[in-house]
Every structure is written in structure tokens, then in C-alpha cells.
Amino acid sequence: MADSISSISLSTFPTNKFEALALIYMQQQNLSGMSPEQMLDKYQEVYSKMRDHERMKGQVTY
């Protein structure tokens, strides 16, 4: 029984500040009329912009 418990891997969302901030940003947007695909594209765009911004500043900490 103890062996099966030690092999459990838990994953939570958000896993980092970029995911958290992208989610908060998306919650503040008017998403009515957007398709799921458009929402995904927008989330990924926001996430990438934040990571790129921090990378350019030389402050990426993953």
C-alpha cells in the first residue's frame, strides 16, 4: 500500500506565475462570442507575451 502512495504525482493549475497571470487576465476580458479555439489562442498569446517580456528583462525564474 505504501508503494502505491509514493508513486502518486499531483499536478495543480496554475503551475507558475505566468499561468496564473494569464488566467487572471483572461477572466477580466469580454469573452462572449469567442470560440473555444479563439480563447485558447488568446490565452497562449497572453502567456507568451508575459514570458517573453520577462525573458527580455533577464528575470526569468522557472
C-alpha positions in Angstrom: 0.0 0.0 0.0 2.8 2.5 0.8 4.4 1.9 -2.5 1.3 2.9 -4.5 1.0 6.1 -2.5 4.6 7.1 -3.1 4.1 6.9 -6.8 1.2 9.4 -6.9 2.1 12.6 -8.7 -0.2 15.6 -8.2 -0.4 18.4 -10.7 -2.1 21.7 -10.0 -3.1 24.7 -12.1 -1.7 27.2 -12.3 1.8 25.8 -12.0 3.6 29.1 -12.3 3.1 32.9 -12.2 2.7 33.1 -16.0 -0.2 30.7 -16.0 -1.8 32.5 -13.0 -1.5 35.9 -14.5 -2.7 34.8 -17.9 -5.8 33.2 -16.3 -6.5 36.4 -14.3 -6.1 38.5 -17.5 -8.5 36.2 -19.4 -11.1 36.4 -16.6 -11.1 40.2 -17.0 -11.8 40.1 -20.7 -15.1 40.0 -22.5 -15.0 36.5 -24.0 -18.6 36.4 -25.2 -18.7 35.5 -28.9 -15.3 33.9 -28.8 -14.9 30.2 -29.8 -13.0 27.8 -27.6 -10.2 27.9 -30.2 -10.1 31.7 -30.1 -10.0 31.6 -26.3 -7.1 29.2 -26.3 -5.2 31.3 -28.9 -5.7 34.4 -26.7 -4.6 32.6 -23.5 -1.5 31.3 -25.3 -0.8 34.8 -26.7 -1.0 36.4 -23.3 1.1 33.7 -21.7 3.8 34.0 -24.3 3.9 37.8 -24.2 4.4 37.7 -20.4 7.2 35.1 -20.6 8.9 37.0 -23.5 8.7 40.3 -21.6 10.3 38.8 -18.5 12.9 36.9 -20.6 13.9 40.2 -22.3 14.3 41.8 -18.9 16.6 38.9 -17.9 14.4 37.9 -15.0 13.0 34.5 -15.9 12.8 32.2 -13.0 11.2 28.8 -13.8 
